[in-house]
């Protein structure tokens, strides 16, 4: 796990910024303070930006979300403190949010439309010693029905509507958190199955989900 330990001074500066941005969940902050975002960036030239609140490019034309958005999405999940949750993550990317969620949960199932990101990410997580994760290439809107029901589902990409199919893969009382973008209206929408709906406005850019599996990459 040594490759996941963050620079304490730069991490402390990032945590101060996250608190200013409204990320206040102590467990989420501890995970983001501990896990080095730079470990998920292949380009050495981008490593100095790992502790800045900026999106970072990764292969296949994808990005790692800003730390503030990552923190808000994990906070919106309201993960149980005992670490017992089964989590589905849509939009694996480079694996940073997956590693954070894995540190706070029993197991994480993560999907991405790009086989290259899954293949390289699986090797990266093994190298970093993150074992409670299962990955596969698939259409994110399909979820992972044979692995459910899930306690929590989170999207690392935006959609125009709440995906009903994914709600059907939650346990009763489970929660889905997803950035919903309709024109200029942007909000992290948290839906608790059998409960209520919370909307938290945001102003950062979140790339939209692209349906289907990539045929080439």
C-alpha positions in Angstrom: 0.0 0.0 0.0 3.1 2.3 0.1 2.3 3.6 -3.3 -1.0 5.0 -2.1 0.4 7.1 0.8 0.0 10.7 -0.1 2.5 13.6 0.5 1.2 14.8 4.0 1.9 18.5 3.4 0.2 18.7 0.0 -2.6 16.5 1.2 -3.3 18.8 4.1 -3.6 21.8 1.7 -6.0 19.8 -0.4 -8.1 18.9 2.6 -8.4 22.6 3.6 -9.7 23.3 0.1 -12.1 20.4 0.2 -13.6 21.7 3.5 -14.0 25.1 1.9 -15.8 23.5 -1.0 -18.2 21.8 1.4 -16.7 18.3 1.7 -17.1 17.7 5.5 -17.5 13.9 5.9 -14.6 12.9 8.1 -14.2 9.4 6.6 -14.1 10.8 3.1 -11.6 13.4 4.0 -9.4 10.9 5.7 -9.4 8.6 2.6 -8.6 11.6 0.3 -5.8 12.7 2.7 -4.3 9.2 2.7 -4.7 8.0 -0.9 -2.3 9.6 -3.4 -4.1 10.8 -6.5 -0.8 10.9 -8.3 -0.7 7.1 -8.2 -3.5 7.1 -10.8 -1.8 9.5 -13.2 0.5 7.8 -15.8 2.0 11.0 -17.2 4.8 12.2 -14.9 4.3 15.7 -16.1 0.8 15.7 -14.6 1.8 14.3 -11.2 2.4 17.8 -9.7 -1.2 18.6 -10.4 -2.5 15.6 -8.5 -3.2 17.7 -5.4 -4.8 20.6 -7.2 -8.5 20.8 -7.6 -8.4 20.1 -11.3 -9.6 17.4 -13.7 -6.7 15.4 -15.1 -6.6 13.7 -18.6 -6.2 10.0 -18.8 -6.3 7.6 -21.8 -9.3 7.1 -24.1 -10.1 10.8 -23.9 -11.3 10.5 -20.4 -10.5 12.4 -17.2 -10.1 12.0 -13.4 -12.7 14.2 -11.8 -11.7 17.2 -9.7 -11.1 16.2 -6.0 -13.9 18.4 -4.8 -16.4 16.6 -7.1 -15.1 13.2 -6.1 -15.4 14.2 -2.5 -19.0 15.4 -2.9 -20.0 12.3 -4.7 -18.6 10.0 -2.0 -20.1 12.2 0.7 -23.5 12.0 -1.0 -23.4 8.2 -0.7 -23.5 8.4 3.1 -21.5 5.2 3.4 -22.0 3.2 6.6 -19.3 3.7 9.2 -18.8 0.0 9.7 -17.4 -0.3 6.1 -20.0 -3.0 5.2 -21.4 -1.5 2.0 -21.4 -3.2 -1.4 -20.8 -0.4 -3.9 -21.2 -0.1 -7.7 -19.2 2.6 -9.4 -20.1 3.6 -13.0 -17.2 5.2 -14.7 -14.0 3.5 -13.4 -11.6 5.8 -15.3 -8.1 5.5 -13.8 -9.4 4.0 -10.6 -8.9 6.9 -8.1 -12.6 7.1 -6.9 -12.7 3.3 -6.9 -9.7 3.1 -4.5 -11.3 5.7 -2.3 -14.6 3.9 -2.2 -12.8 0.6 -1.6 -11.2 2.0 1.5 -14.6 2.9 2.9 -16.6 -0.2 1.8 -16.6 -4.0 1.9 -16.3 -4.4 -1.8 -16.6 -2.2 -4.9 -17.8 -3.3 -8.3 -16.7 -0.8 -11.0 -17.6 -0.7 -14.7 -16.2 1.3 -17.6 -17.0 1.3 -21.4 -13.3 1.2 -22.3 -11.4 -2.1 -22.1 -8.1 -0.4 -22.0 -9.0 1.5 -18.8 -10.3 -1.7 -17.1 -7.2 -3.6 -18.1 -4.7 -1.0 -17.0 -6.7 -0.1 -13.9 -6.8 -3.7 -12.8 -3.1 -4.0 -13.0 -2.7 -0.6 -11.2 -5.0 -1.6 -8.3 -3.2 -5.0 -7.9 0.2 -3.2 -7.8 -1.1 -0.8 -5.2 -2.6 -3.6 -3.0 -6.3 -2.7 -3.4 -7.9 -6.1 -3.4 -11.6 -5.6 -2.6 -12.5 -4.5 -6.1 -14.0 -6.3 -9.1 -13.9 -4.6 -12.6 -15.4 -5.2 -16.0 -16.0 -3.5 -19.3 -19.7 -2.8 -19.9 -22.3 -0.2 -20.6 -22.6 1.8 -17.4 -26.4 2.1 -17.7 -26.7 -1.6 -17.5 -25.1 -1.6 -14.0 -24.1 -5.1 -12.8 -27.3 -6.9 -12.0 -25.8 -10.3 -11.3 -23.5 -8.8 -8.6 -26.3 -6.8 -6.9 -28.2 -5.9 -5.0 -26.0 -3.0 -4.0 -26.0 -0.8 -0.9 -24.7 2.2 -2.8 -24.3 3.1 -6.5 -22.4 6.2 -7.6 -21.7 7.7 -11.1 -18.4 9.4 -11.9 -20.1 10.9 -15.0 -23.2 12.9 -15.6 -26.6 11.9 -17.0 -29.7 13.9 -18.0 -32.1 11.7 -16.0 -32.0 9.3 -13.0 -31.4 5.8 -14.5 -34.3 3.7 -13.2 -32.6 0.4 -14.2 -29.9 1.2 -11.6 -32.4 2.0 -8.9 -33.7 -1.6 -9.4 -30.2 -2.8 -8.4 -30.3 -1.2 -4.9 -31.3 -2.9 -1.7 -34.2 -1.3 0.1 -32.8 1.7 1.9 -29.8 1.8 -0.5 -28.7 5.0 -2.1 -27.7 6.1 -5.6 -25.7 9.3 -6.1 -25.4 10.8 -9.6 -24.5 14.1 -11.2 -27.6 15.1 -13.2 -27.2 17.8 -15.9 -30.1 19.3 -17.8 -29.0 22.4 -19.7 -27.7 24.9 -17.1 -29.3 22.9 -14.2 -26.6 20.8 -12.5 -27.0 18.9 -9.3 -25.7 15.8 -7.5 -29.0 13.9 -7.0 -29.0 11.4 -4.1 -31.9 8.9 -4.2 -32.6 6.6 -1.3 -34.7 3.6 -2.3 -37.9 3.8 -0.3 -36.8 7.2 1.1 -36.3 10.7 -0.2 -34.4 12.6 -2.8 -31.7 15.2 -2.1 -30.3 17.7 -4.6 -27.0 19.4 -4.2 -26.2 22.0 -6.9 -22.7 22.0 -8.3 -20.9 24.2 -10.8 -17.9 22.1 -11.9 -17.7 20.3 -15.3 -18.6 16.6 -15.2 -18.2 14.7 -18.5 -21.4 13.0 -19.6 -21.8 9.2 -19.7 -21.5 7.7 -23.1 -23.8 4.7 -23.6 -22.5 1.4 -24.8 -19.2 -0.5 -24.7 -16.3 1.0 -26.7 -15.7 -1.2 -29.8 -12.0 -0.4 -30.3 -10.3 0.9 -27.1 
